Amino acid sequence: MNTELPMATSPSGEPADWLDAALAADGASHRDDYLDDAGFTARLMARLPGPVALPAWRKPALSLLWAAAGLGVALALPTAASDVARELFRLAAHPVSLLEIAAAIAALGAISWVGAAWALRQD
Amino acid sequence: MAPPGVADAELIARVVVNDDRHAFSELVRRYQSQVRATLRRLTAGNQALADDLAQETFLLAYRNLKSFRHEAKFTTWLHRIATNAFLADARKRKEELLGDRDGDVVDDGDSGIEDAGGYGGSGEGHERAASLKLDLERAMATLSEAERAAIVQCYHNDLTHEEAAWVLNCPVGTVKTHILRARQKLKLRLAAWDPEPDTAA
């Protein structure tokens, strides 16, 4: 047995003595010992909760709901489409300034970024 | 499977972000030995209980990995979970453990620790070391759970007082007190190994 004291002081703050040497030697052998896995990891992995999977019907159902909502709005506001078309035509016929064009481009850019962020979001 | 060189932080990120099971299994493979060995010490050599608690430790680690903030090393965080699992289990099994201790250790008591004739070490080094190791394990089993946990964290896991306090979820002063009391008890039970016994006592 190694009689040299490996620690100047014990964790309790007292000068290291034979007990510290014994505990330190025991601790060192404990750290050096490798316990073989022996199926431990496999048993643990089998006990992990299953991955959270979204049901397959979720996306088609959502698409259907959006389509139904759009149809409902169109039916509820029968003149909306013609109103939008008329306003667009009026805007196109109206001469526009560079500032208005820049504002429109900025608005479209902002909408694109928001759309991309929404599309790339992680549920 | 993740290659062995991949850092813990990267494996943890893979588990948290992508629920990567392979990354988690690599983490388990890396640290199962340390965690199981620590729990074997804490449970005074009860290997079956230690492995059950180790399984519970890694399951809890998996569930709470998102809350791991790298404020401590991953191993220290695992030791904290393992120690908490052990202490919670010990509270549940208090009566049963006390019964076992009465039967297995206390009755064995002082007679189980032979007259070692001092902690020297000349010719029969290995035999003496093995004998001391055995006596130390027996003496450790007589400590309270909190005292044993403090000794295991500071001596076996080589943690500082501050790290041990974080693992044990108690003030540093409490850790020092546990270690002081544990040392007193161990010295008493292992008095036969003292190379310079106090003749006045």
Interface residues (C-beta under 8 A of the other chain):
Chain A: M1 N2 T3 S10 P11 S12 G13 E14 W18 L19 A21 A22 L23 A24 A25 D26 G27 S29 H30 R31 D33 Y34 L35 D36 D37 F40 T41 R43 L44 M45 R47 L48 P49 P51 V52
Chain B: D19 R21 F24 S25 V28 R29 Q32 S33 Q34 R36 A37 R41 D51 A54 Q55 F58 L59 Y62 R63 Y119 G120 G121 G125 R128 A129 L132 K133 L136 I151 C154 Y155 H156 N157 D158 H161 A164 K176 I179 L180 R183 L186 K187 L190 W193 D194 P195 E196
